[in-house]
Amino acid sequence: MYSTITNIILTTPAFPYLWVPHCMLMSLSLRATLGHGPTALQYARKHPLSCYLLNLLYAYSGGLLSLVLLNQPILTFLTLSNKLYTFTIVWYLMFFGPKDFLYRTLTSSVPLVPLMAAAQDWQRLGLVSAGVKTIHEIHPTSFLYPVIFATLKSSGFMIVKYWEQILLTGLSRAFVLPHHATKTMVVAACLLTAQQLKMLSVEYNDLYCGLVLMAICVRLATSWIFKNWDPYTGVENQVCNLVYGCPGGEEHQKEEKKENQKEEMKKKQ
């Protein structure tokens, strides 16, 4: 059974099975940014080229960033014709489809979005693996370099969203990893890099397949069962408290309790 699952994970091509769900999710994200409903559609009809370029940036963010970091021509992604054509079709149907059927289908009660997100996480782990191998070939003894590169290659979208925040609100908002899926990519990059450096005795393909299964299970569990749950929060809090200490300590907690009591008294009055 395990060998069958492993074979499926290793032989399933990213295009079109993982790429199409990714394009759909990125188009949904752009619609959320522009405004759900008629607002996004009005923008697309008024500025179709801008809408297309924004969606292109969303979908290819990690790939474009990796090309820049590798000092390669940024237009190299245009050579992947089938992916570009498929992306264009998805974008067109998302913003100009008859009766907005694609958007309505994806946002209906049918649980399609979590399944597509699981496929996207699978694809992102493939990018992590490719990123680790790319840098390991150039710098075979480095640990931090492949980890950071693989994370950025798989999670370039978080950089795009951060710059969007800067343009809208300035530097008042801190840089954070907004979703547990990005943290999974960081963990995967660390483990795969450690395996390449012979720090782990497990086989590379076995480790990669295990990470894919874990990412899919976590995505589905946090979408259907434990909604809005971040499995990394507990570890993050413990590490931050250990390294940085609890902000304000007991005094801070007492002040919060007093403020909460004052608010409750005002509500009663």
Summary of the structure (lengths in Angstrom):
residues: 269
radius of gyration: 21.4
end to end distance: 64.7
largest distance: 69.0
contacts: 753
relative contact order: 0.10
helix: 79%
strand: 0%
